[in-house]
Amino acid sequence: MSKHEDADLILKLYELRREAVMRDARNWFFTFNPTGVQDFVDLMMSDKNAYYRMVVSYWEMAATLVNHGAIDEQMFNEANGEHMFIFSKIEPFIPELKKAFGMTEYLPNLEKLIANTPNSAERLNDIRERMKQIAKMREEYAAKAKAAEA
């Protein structure tokens, strides 16, 4: 496939991410910070289940295209980082999720794409640390806002 065709597919994937409901789902996912499998069980019973499924199935689909050669892997990874962010939140729980829900695999294409990405373990850890910092900043901001209201 030509670089132009790869670029065109990446831009089409980007357009899908701009769809209103998908944007809402992605915004929600930013606030989803699971600490255990029970968070996923609770999520499956909530009204946010559709958002979760929309986001993870989108990135699983995109990873499938890359893994099967429809999109150049290097170009995809250079143009996108959100799949790493999404996976960083889910990856620690994949073995438990598979066991809890009786699955033999979960997000296999996303997992494969991440595993093939240079320095992926380091990048995932960096993302997790950055998310902890952002959570702390949000807590501090909320505390300041609450104090200002008093």
Secondary structure, 3 states (H helix, E strand, C coil): CCHHHHHHHHHHHHHHHCCHHHHHHHHHHHHCCCCCHHHHHHHHCCCCHHHHHHHHHHHHHHHHHHHCCCCCHHHHHHHCCHHHHHHHHHHHHHHHHHHHHCCCCCCHHHHHHHHHCCCHHHHHHHHHHHHHHHHHHHHHHHHHHHHHHC
